[in-house]
Amino acid sequence: MREGEPADPPGPRPSGGGARVARPEPHRLREHIALPPEEWAARDRDALLTSAVRTVLGGTDAHGATLYLRSRDRRSLVLCAVAGVPLSVLGPFRRIAAAGPLPVAVGYRTGRTVLLADTEDTMRRFPQLALGLPYDFASAWVPVRVGEETYGVLGVLWPASGEGVPEGARRHLRAVADRLAGGLAGLEADGHAVEPNGETTVVELTPPSAPTTRVGLFDWDVLAGAVTADDQFCEIFGLAPGDFDGRADTLSARIAPGDLPEFRAAVRGALDGDRVLAARLRVLDRDGHPYPVELWARVPHNAPEQWGRLVGAVLDTRTGTAAAAAVERLREGVFSMDPDGRITYANHSVELLLQARREDLLGHHPWQVLPWLSDPVYENRYRAALLSQQPTAFLALRPPDSWLAVSLYPDAHGVTGRVVAAEPPPDAAEPPAEPAPPGAWTGLGAMYHLLQLASALSEAVTASEVFRAVADEILPALGGQELAVYAVRDKRLHLVSQSGYPDGFLDRFEGIPVDTRVPGAETLTSGTPIFFESVDELAAAYPDLTLDDMGAWAFLPLIASGHPVGSCILGFDRPRVFTLEERALLTALAGFIAQALERARLYDAEFTLARGLQQALLPHRLPYLEQVRIAARYLPGTQGMEIGGDWYDAVVTGRDLCLVIGDVEGHSVGAAATMGQLRSAVRAFATSGHPPDEVLARTNQLLLDLDPGLLASCCLVRLTPGDGTALVARAGHVPPVLRYPDGRAEALDVPGGPLLGVDRAAAYPVSPLVLEPGSVLALYTDGLVEDPAVGIDEGVERLCAALAGPDAGWSAAEGPDGLAERVLHELGSTHRVDDIALLLIAYR
């Protein structure tokens, strides 16, 4: 019997039964089910993801897992599967920038596993993750990688125990990730896309306990009095499978006599009315003791001519029923919640204590059903319990004056809760006259959202990033459906971005003057937020305004330092009461948004100026020598200002060649300007014939005299191409890497002095170096080898590995330019977080 197929009933089928229809072999299902190849590929991919998550959690003590796959453009990582972690908790992390600072992104672009031992480790190395998930857990982030191809990252969570990620689990995680990568590579090799489709699969975990319900199957010819049943059916009726003679009378003797008349009437009704038979009856066990079962059956639709036949199942639910009855008798409230926080069971005492009906609670989040639990602090308690896998407890006030003590006991499958009446805490404040409406921000919840948005906006440096932060934090928190952010340019409103509006709806408002009589403009000219709690209110105030399907609106002015920046519009799909506290908070948040938009505007102007300055200051052409080929690359960072102080240069001085690379700290126009001054100074000192140590010493003194408040690192090599001899001097810079003609590569252990701009009397020692023909010398800045997941020494080792090997050296065919491209592909890629400068010198 194949898994998923029903068992053949034991014994002969009743007379008149039709022949069984042959089922297709599992591997030939595609011949029988008409689906496009892309649909089958998507199903295969989802099966791989689900299997990987289940295997990880089944083979370790982990309680949660996530699986991210790269997007089609490889700029993002998309959450495709999750288990043991509420999907609602991962809302801000459903799509992650591949160039970002989160461990998912770091594992993806480095190809190395990131291990986080606990909250402190997470806060120190990845504060953005700790802010979004401020709970105590250990985690591992394993790249799903085969060869040079990285498809995504597998994230796994453990309770924080002080030991971090279990040592024995690491090899298992790597094996699962490798198998998954191999499966995805196979799909890709067959021409199928493996990129995510935008949906996240929530993998349900099987509870560790044995099932409490037994199911037996039967086929009953009522007219002939013959029954074909499986072994489980016989066991439920107290019969040994081999002893059942197939007669209905034998089974009737196993039914409690008092239940037979009603059961027979139900059978006749089902046959006469061609409806489903649903009966509860008591069956005698082998000792003659009755216990309840449920019996379900129907007339088979594939044989309508055989009236008098029923096929169905009998369910033995006595274990679960007894357990539920025991819990129902408790005076304290007991409930269970699934991993997403929805209530799946509540006993009668829960109804009494919460003053809510079970049917209103089941299938819902308690903080959405009960207004007095709407403050996010309560939801946060649930999240903390589930993600840390530690029990937690809290007090809650049920209006008007009843205090309840709630305890939460988590495992990987959800949370069991206990609620009892409690005494008021000593510092309890007077209860509010009315509970806050659902969705209102109150107390700690208001502060939580305020800090979340402030943190997100502090990292946003472009207008689109500002909008994304507002959309990710404000809309989910308030339950809004529409968001539009406008910016002011030339006294007109221009849309920055929108979410949720019908296609083309906002086109009519693009470029309108700020004095137009529409609420989005009038809120800006008046400087006062405008709230409409219903369609009637908005229609009465603006009768000529075209409306969409929303039911309430908030129009917020964006004003920074008294200067109008733009406006923000929030739409809600049903009427809404904006409380005084909510209005005040939205007004405060509008100020944050305005400051961030203004900063983005200034950033755009400064970025344009600085990037032009930086490009103008870098050399446009490198010298060409017979014995030396030079390749240089500069890549700006993909985050923040994207303006750095990295530079490189190559200067011919008589029979020598002076090679320079340096890095001014910071990312700003000031850093770029200082870089230009230092590059000019080094070039001037080197051209004048000064040895490397004097060039650095004089440049150091110049930087101190300029006093820009910035430090700089530098590495200078004076090479004599005629005999391959060189002199090397360093000022706080990463060491050069030399690839030998035989393919070995190592970082040169040459002494160096302090950073430029620290000590006026600093000395910079010079080290001799001899380049053999076929050697390649690499000068670079730390952006090429730095990564939050690894130390700087390990990053340098990775650069050595990228340069090493018989096929990595410079050849006449490839040239140093090809080698530079391959090094950047392996180490820099497109997901860098800092500027990169690379200078390769190939000596023949």
N, C-alpha and C positions, 0 to 999 in steps of 0.2 A: 504494500500500500504506500503510495507516495504522500509526502507531507502536504496537507491542505485538501486532500481528497477524502470524501466520506467512506467509511468502512462498508464493505458489503455485509448485509444482515446475515447472521448465521442461519443455517438451515434453508430449506426450499422456500421460494416465494409462494404466496397464495396463488391459487389457480386463477388464470385469466390475466395475470400480470404481464405487462408489455416487456419487450426485451430492453436490456440496458443499453444506453447510447455510449459508444466508446469515446473516451476522453482523449484529446490529443496529448502527445508526449509534451512535458514541460518545455523542452528545448525547441519544440516545433510550434509553440503557441503563436508565434508571429505569423505563421502561415494561416492561422484560423481567425486571428483578430486583426482587422484592417486598421492599422495606425500608421501614420507617416514615420519614416525612419528617424526623423528628428525627435518625435515623441518617444520612440523606443529608447533612443540614446539618452533623453532626459530622465526616463525611468531608470535606466541602468546607472546613470550618475547618482540619482537620489538613493538607489539601493546601496551603492558603494558608500555614500556618506552615512546613511543610517547604520549600516553594518559596522563601519569604523567607530562610530560613537558608542554603539552597544558593546563592541569588543573592548574598547578602552575602559568603560565603566565596569564591565564584567571581569576584567583581569587586574584591576587595581582597587584600592580603597577610595578612589575618587568619588565625589558625589555630583559632579557637574562637568559638562563638556560642551564646547562650541567648535564649529568648523567654519572657517572662512575660505572663500575662493576668490581669486583675483578677478577683477572686472575685465571686460573685453579690451579696454584701452590700457589696462594694467596700472591705472592710477589709483584704484581703490581696491579694498578688500571687503567683500560682502558676506554677511552672516547667512549661511545656507542651512545649517542644522544646529540644533541646541537640545540638550537634555539635562534635566536636573536644575536648571536655572530659569527663573521666570523670564519669558520673552519681553514682558513689559519693562523689566529691570534693564535689559540690554538695548532699550530704545535709542539712546544716544550713540550706541556702538553697533548699530545695524550696518552701517557703511563707514569704513575707516580709510583715511588717506594713506596710501602706501608709503608716502614720504613722511608720515607723521611720527610723533614721539611715543606712541603706544607700543607695548611689547608685541602685539600682533604684527604691526608694521615692521618693527625691528627684526623679528624672526623671519619675516618674509624677504626682506631685502638683503639680510646677511646670510641666510641659509643656515643659521645656527639656533639651537634651542635656547630659549630664555627661561631661566628658573627664578622664581620669586618665593622667598621662604615664608613671608608673613606680611602683615600690614606695614610694618616699619620699613622692610626692604622695598615694598612696592612704592611707598611714599617717597623714599629716598631716590629711587631710580626712575620711577614713572609717576610723578605726582598727578598727572592728568587722569590716569586710571584710578588712583586712590580717591580723587575728588568725585569721580562719577560712580565708583563702587566703594564707598567708605566702610567696608566690612572686613572682618578678619578671616583671611583664607590664604592658603598657599596655592601657587599656580605654576604650570609649565606651558610654554608656547612653542610647539614643535612644527618646524616647516614641513610641508608636504612637498617633497622634492625628489626628483629622479634625474640623475646626471646634472646638467646645468639648468634644468627647467624646474621652477618653483610654481606650483599650482595654488598654494594657499597655506594656511596655518591651522593646526589643531591645538585648541586651548583646553586645558584640563584643570579642575579645581579640587583641592583637598581641604579638610578642616585644618586650621592653623594649630599645630601641635608643638611647635618649637623646633621640630626637626626639618621643616621645610618639605620639599618634594621627596617622597620616599625613594631611597636609592634603588630598590628593586623594581620600581615602576618605570624607570627611565628607559631601560632597554625595551620594555614592552611598548612604550609610547613610540619609540623610534621604529620598531617593527611594524606597528599598526600604520603609522604615517607612511612608511615605505611601501607597504602593500596598497594603501589607498592611492599613492602617487603612481604606482605601476598600473593600477586599474584605470585611472584617469588618462595616463599616457596611452593605454591601449585604445580607449575610446577616441582619443585625438588622432591616433595613427589610422583609425578607420574612417577618418574624415569628419568626425562629429565634434561639435563645439562642447567644451566642458565648462564654459563660463556660466555664472549664476543667472537664473531667470528672474530674479527679484523676489522670489518667495523663500520663506524660511520654514524648514521642516522641524516641527517640534516632535522629538523622538520620545514616545512614552516608554517608561521603564517598567519592566515586569516586577511586581512585588515579590520579595524573597520567600514569602510564606506560600504554602500549598493552597490551591483553590479551595474555597469552602462550599462550592456548588458542584454536585455531580449531575451529569446529564446522560440519560439513556434514550436510545432511538428505537422506534417500533413501526411496524406496518400491520394494520389490523383489518382483516376482512370480517366486518361485523356480521354479515349474513351467514357466513360459513362458520363463524366462531373460531377462526384461526388467527394466530398472532405470530409474526416473525419479529424477534427482538434481539438486540445486541447484549453482550455480557453485562454492560453497565446497567441496562434496564433490569435484567434479572436480579442483579445485586440489590438494586433499590427496592425491589419487591420481595426481598428476603429469600430468593431462590438461588441455588447453585446453578450456574449456566448450563451445566450438563444435565441437570435434573428437570429442566423446563420442557414440557411436552408439546408446547405450541398451542395449547388450548386456552381460549379466553376464560373458560370457567375456572381454570387453575389460578389465573390472575385475579378473578373476582373474589376468590377465597382469601386473597391477601389484602383485600380492602376492608376497612372497618365497616361492619354491617350497617351502622347508622348513616354512612355516607353513600351507600349503593343506590338507593332510590333517586337521590338528587343527581348523582353522576349519570345514571342511565337516562334520565330525562334530558340532561345536557347533551348526551350523545345523540339522541333522537332529534333534538333541536338543531344540532350542527348538521346532521345529514339532510333533514328536510329543508332547512334554510340555506344549505351550502355556505355555511359560515364557519368561522374558526371556533373550534372547541377550546374553551379556557375553563379549567376546573381546578379547584382546590379540594383535596381529599386526604384522608389519613390512610397510611399503609402500615401493615403489621411487619415488624422485623422478625428475625428468626426465633426470637424469644416470645413473640406474640404481643410486643409492646407497640402501640400505634405512634406514628410520627407523621408530620404533614409533608406533602409533596405538591407540586404544581404539574398539571398535565395539559399540554397544548397539542392540537392536531387539526388537520383540515382534509377535505376531499382532494385527492391529487388532480391537478388541473390537466395533466397530460393524459389522463384516462377518464374523461367525463362519462363514458358509457358504463363504467363500473361503479354504479351507485352502491353505497354500502361499504366503501373502503375508506379508511382513515390512516394517514401517515402523520407522525409527529414525534414528540419528545416528552419525557418526564424529568422534572427537575427536583433534586433532593437538596433543599436549601436549609436544612435544619440547623447546621452549624452556624451559618450566618444569621439565621433568624434568632437562634438562641443568644448569640452574641449581641445582636441589636436589642433584643428584649432586656438583656441584662443592663445594657447601657441606658436604656429608656427608664429603668427603675431608679437611676441615680438622681440624687437631689442637686448635684452640681452639673453645670452645663458642659457637655462634651461635643466637640465638632471636629471635622477634618477639612483640610484645604489642599487643593492640588498644587503643583509647583508654580502655577501662575497666580495663586492666591484666591482662587474661586472656592466657595464652600461646596463640598461634595456630600457632607452628612452633618446633621445637627439633631441632637436628641430633644426631648420635650422640654427639659429644663432650660435649654438655650432659648427657646421661644419665650419662656416666662421671664428669664433674666434680661434678655435684650428687648423684650416687648415687640417681637417681630414674628410673623408667620414663617414657618419653614419653607413654604412654597415661594416666598419672597426672597429667602436667603439662598436657597440652593441654586448653584450655577452662577452666582454673582460674587463680586468682591464685597466684603463687609463695609469697606470705607466708601463704596458707592451707594449702597443700599441704606446705610444708617448715617444720617447727616452728622450726628455727634462724633462719628469716627472719620470724618472727611479730612481732618488735618493730616497732611502727609507724614507727620511724625509717627502715626500708627502704622501706616503702610510700610514705613521705613523699618519699624520693629520686625515686621514679618520678613522683609527682605534680609535683614541682619541675621535672623534665625536661620533662614534657608541657606544663605551663602556661607555663613560661618559654621553651620551645623552645630550650633550651640543653643541650648534652651535659653529663653528669655521671658521676662514677665514685665507687665506694666499695669498702671491704674488708668481707668477711663471713667469719665463722668457721663452717666446717662441722664439727660434732663428729666425732671428738673433738679433733683438732688441725690440721685442714687449712684454710688461709686461701685465699680466692678473691678475685680482683679483678674487679669487675663494672663495665662501662661501658655507658652508655645513650645512644642517639642518636635523638632524637625528630623527628617531623614531624607535620603535622596529622592523619595517618592512624593514628598509633600510634608505637611505639618499637621500634627494633632494638637488641638487646643482645649484648654480647660478654662471655664469662667465661673466665678463665684462672687457673691456679694461681699463687699469690703467696707471698712471704716474709712471716712474721709482722711486724707493725709493731713498732718498738722498745719502745713502751710497752704491748705486749699483755699483758693479765692472764692468769692461769691459766684455762684453759677450764673451764666448769662440768662437774660430774660427770654431769649429765643435762640435756638441753635443756629449756627451759621448754615446757609444754604449749601447744597452740594456744589463742589468746585470752588467755593470761596477760599481765599488764602487767609489763614488766621494763625497767630502765634508763631510757633517754630516753623510751621509750614511756609508761612510767608517769607521768613528769613531764609529758609532753605532755597526757595526758588530765586530769591533776590541774589543770594551768593552764587547759585549755579549760573545765572545769566551773567552776572558781573565777571565771573571767572571765564566764561566762554567768550565774552566780548573783549576781555583783556588780551586774548590771543588772536583776535580777528584784526587783520591789517588791511583788508580790501573790503570794498562795499559788499561784494557777494558773500564774503565770510561773515560780515556783520549780519546780513539777512539770514544766512544759514544758522547762525547762533540763535537768533530770535525765533526762527521757525522750530528749531530743535527743543528749545527750552520753554517758550511761552505758549505756543499752540497746544502741546500735550498737557501742560499744567492747567490750562484754563478750559480745555475741551473745545477749543476753537476749530473752525473748519477753513477759514480764509485768512490770509495775511498778505498785505501789500505794503511795501516800503517805497516812498518817493523821496527824491533828493531835489534840492533847488539849484537850478543853474540858469543864469540870466533872467531871474525873476519868473521862471516857469518851473512847473513840477514835471520831473522825468522819473519814470518807473525804474527803480533799482532791480527789484525782483518781486515775484508774487507766487503764491501757493494756494491752490484750491479754487481759483476763479474759473468760470467757464471760458473756453477759448474765445478770444476776441472781445470779451466783455470790457476790459480796461483800455482798449485801444482808443476809445472816445475821450479819455481823460489824459492821454499822453501829450505833454507839452502845454497844458493849459496854464494861463497866467495865474499867479498866486492870489490875485484879487477876484477870481471867478467865484460865483456863488454856488459852491459845492462844499460839503462838509470837510472833505480832505484838504481843501485850500483854506477854508475859513478857520479851521482849528489852528492853522499855522499863523494866519494874520492876527487872530485874536490872542494867540498864545495860551489858549485854554482848551483842555480836553473836552470832547463832545461825546456823550453817551446816549444811545438810543436803545431802550429795553424792549422794543417791539417794532413791528413793521408799521403800525399805525402812527407811532411817534415820529419815525423818520419821514413817512409820507406826508404827515401834517406840516412838518418843518420845511420840507423840500418837495413840493407837489409835482414839480417837473422832472425830478431825478429818476432815472431808470434804475429799477431795483432788480436784484437777483433773488435767489431763493433763501436768503438768510433771514433769521428772525430777530437778531440783535446785533449792535455794532458798537465799537469803541474807536473813535478818531483821536489820535494822540499827536500833539505838536512835537516836533523834534527841534529843540532850541539849545544851542551850545554857546555859552558865554554871551548870551543876549543876541546871538546871531541865528536867524532861521536857517536850519539845515535841511528840513524836509518834514514829512508826516508819515505816520504809521497807522494802518487801518486793520482792525481785527473784526472778523465776522463770525457769528455763531448761528447754528442752524435752527435754533428755537429761541423764543423769548427768554430773557435773562434779567435778573435783578442784580445790578452792580452795587455791592455794599459800599459804605463809606471807606472801609479799610481797603477794599479791592480797588476802588478808584484812586486812592492815595498811592497804593503800590504801583498801579499802572502808570501813574504820573511820574513816579520816581524812576521806573524802568525806562520811560520815554527819555528821561535825562541821560541814562546810561547809553541808550541807543544813539542819541544825538551826538554825544561825545565820541562814540566809536565811529560814527559816520564822518564826523569832522576830521577825526584822526586818519580815516581812510582817504579822505580827499587830500589832506596834506601829504600823506604817504605817496599817493600817486604823483603829485608834483615833485616831491623830493626824489622819488625813485627815478623818474624820467631824467632829472638833472644829474643825479649821481651815476646812473648807468651810463649816460653819455660821457660824463667825466672819466669814469673808470675805463671805458673802452678806449677813450682817447689817450689815456696815460699808458696803456699797455703797448708793447712794441708791435708794429704792424708787419714787420719783416725780420726774420732771423738771418744771421750771416751764414754764408755757404763756404765751407772749406773742403779741400780734397780729402783730408784724412778723417773728417768729423761730419756726421750728419746729426741735425738737431730737430727734435719735434717738441712742440709745446701745446698744452691744452689749458684752457681756463673755463670752468663751469661754475656759474653762480648757484648758491643754495636755492632750494625750492620752498623755503619757509622764511617768515619774518621779512625783514627789509630787503633781502636778497642783494644787498650792497656790502661788499667786504673790502678788506685791505690786502688781499692776496696779490702778489705780483711776481713776475719773472723777467729776466733780461739776459742777453748774451752780447758781449762787447769784445771786439777784436782790438787788442792792444799790442801793436808790433807783431812779434811772432807768437804771442800768446793769445789765449781765448779766456775771457773772464765770464763765468756762468754764475748767475745769482737767482735766488728764489727767496721770497720773504712774505711775511704775514703781519699786518697791523691788526691789533685786537679790535673787536667791535664790528658792527654792521651799520654804517651810517655814512652820510656825506663826509663827515669829518675824517672817518677812517680812510675813505677813498682819497681825500685831499692829502692826508698825511702820507699815504702810500706813494702818491705822485712825487711828493717832495723827497722821500727817501730814495725812490728809484733814481731820480735825477742826481741826488748826492752820491749814491754808490757808483753810478756811471761816471760822474765827474772824477771822483777819487781814483777809480780803477783806471780810467783813461790816462790819468797823470802819472801812472806807473807805480803807485803805492802798493806794497805787498798786502795780501789779504787781511792780516791782523790789523794793519794801520787803516785800511779801508773801513773795517767794522768799528774801530775805535773812534775814527773821525765822524762816522755816521752816528754813532752813539752820542757824541758830544753835540752834534747838530740837533738831534732829536730833543736833548735836554734843553738846549737853547730855545728851540721852537716852543717847548712846553705845551703840547696839545692835550696833555692829560692822557695820552695813550702810550702803550708799550708795543714793541714789535720784535719779531724773531726774524732771523736771516741766516742763510747758509751760502757761502761764497766758495767757488772752486776756480783756481787759476791753472788752466791746462796748457801745456806746451805740446801741440799736436805732433811736432817733429819726432819726439821720443816717447810720448805717452806719459811723461811725468806731470804731476799735479800737486798743488798745495790746497788744503781744505781748511776752512775756518768756520766755526758755528757760533751763533749768538742765540742761545735758547731755542734752537730749531730742532725738528726731528732729524734723525741721522740719515745721510744719503744711503741708498741701497745700490750695491754693485752686483751685476750679473757677469760671471766669468765666462770665458769662451766655451768651457765644458758644460755649461748649463746650470751650474750652481749659482745661487744668489744669496746674499747675506747683507744685513745692515752693518755699515762700517762703524766700528767702535772708535770714533775720533773724539777727543776731548773738545769741550766748548766753553764759552763764557756765558755770562748772564744775558737776559733779554736786553735789547736796546732801550735806553730810556730809564734805566734803573740806577746805575752807578757811573759817575763821570770818570772814575779812575779804573773802570773795569778793563781787564786784559782778555784778549781772545787768542788762545794758542792756535798754532798752525801745525797741521799734520801732513806729512808727505804721502803721496799715493802714486802708484804706477798702474796705468791702464794697459792691458795686453790687447793686441789686435783681436777684434771680435767681442770686446767687452761692451757692456751697456751700463752707464751710470744714470741713476734716477734721482732727481731732486724733486721734492713735492712738499705740499703744505699739509697740515694735520687733518684737514677736511677729508683727505683720501683714506685715512686709516682710523679716524675716530668714529666710535659708535657707542651709544649708551649700553649696548648688550655686552661689549667686550672691552678689555683694557687696551691702552695705547700700544703696549708691547705686542699683544696678540694681533692688533691691526697691522703692525709693521711686518709680522710674520706672514700674514695673509698677502701683503704686497710682495714679499720675497717669493712666496709660492706662485703668485701670478706671473712673476718675471722668470722664474726658474723653468727648466725643462728644455729638452732638445729642440722643441718647436717654438720656443718663446723668444729666442734671440733675434738679433737684427740680421736681416739678410738683404742682399741687393734687391730682391724681388719685393719683399714686404716693406722694408725701410722702417725707421723708427716711428713713422706716423701710424702704420698698421699696428705696431706693438702698443703704442699709446692708446689707440682705440680699444684694443682688447683688454688692457689693464683697466681702463675706465668702465668697460662693460662689466668686468668681474667685481670691481670694488666700488666704483662711483655710481654706476647705473643712472637711472633717472630719479632716484628716491633719496638723494642726498639731503642732509639737513644743514650743511655748511658749505662754504665756497671751497673749490678745489683748484689748485694750480699744480701742473705737472710738467717737468722739463726732463726729456730723455736725451742723453748724449751717447751716440753709438760711435765707437772708435774702431777704425779699420787697421 
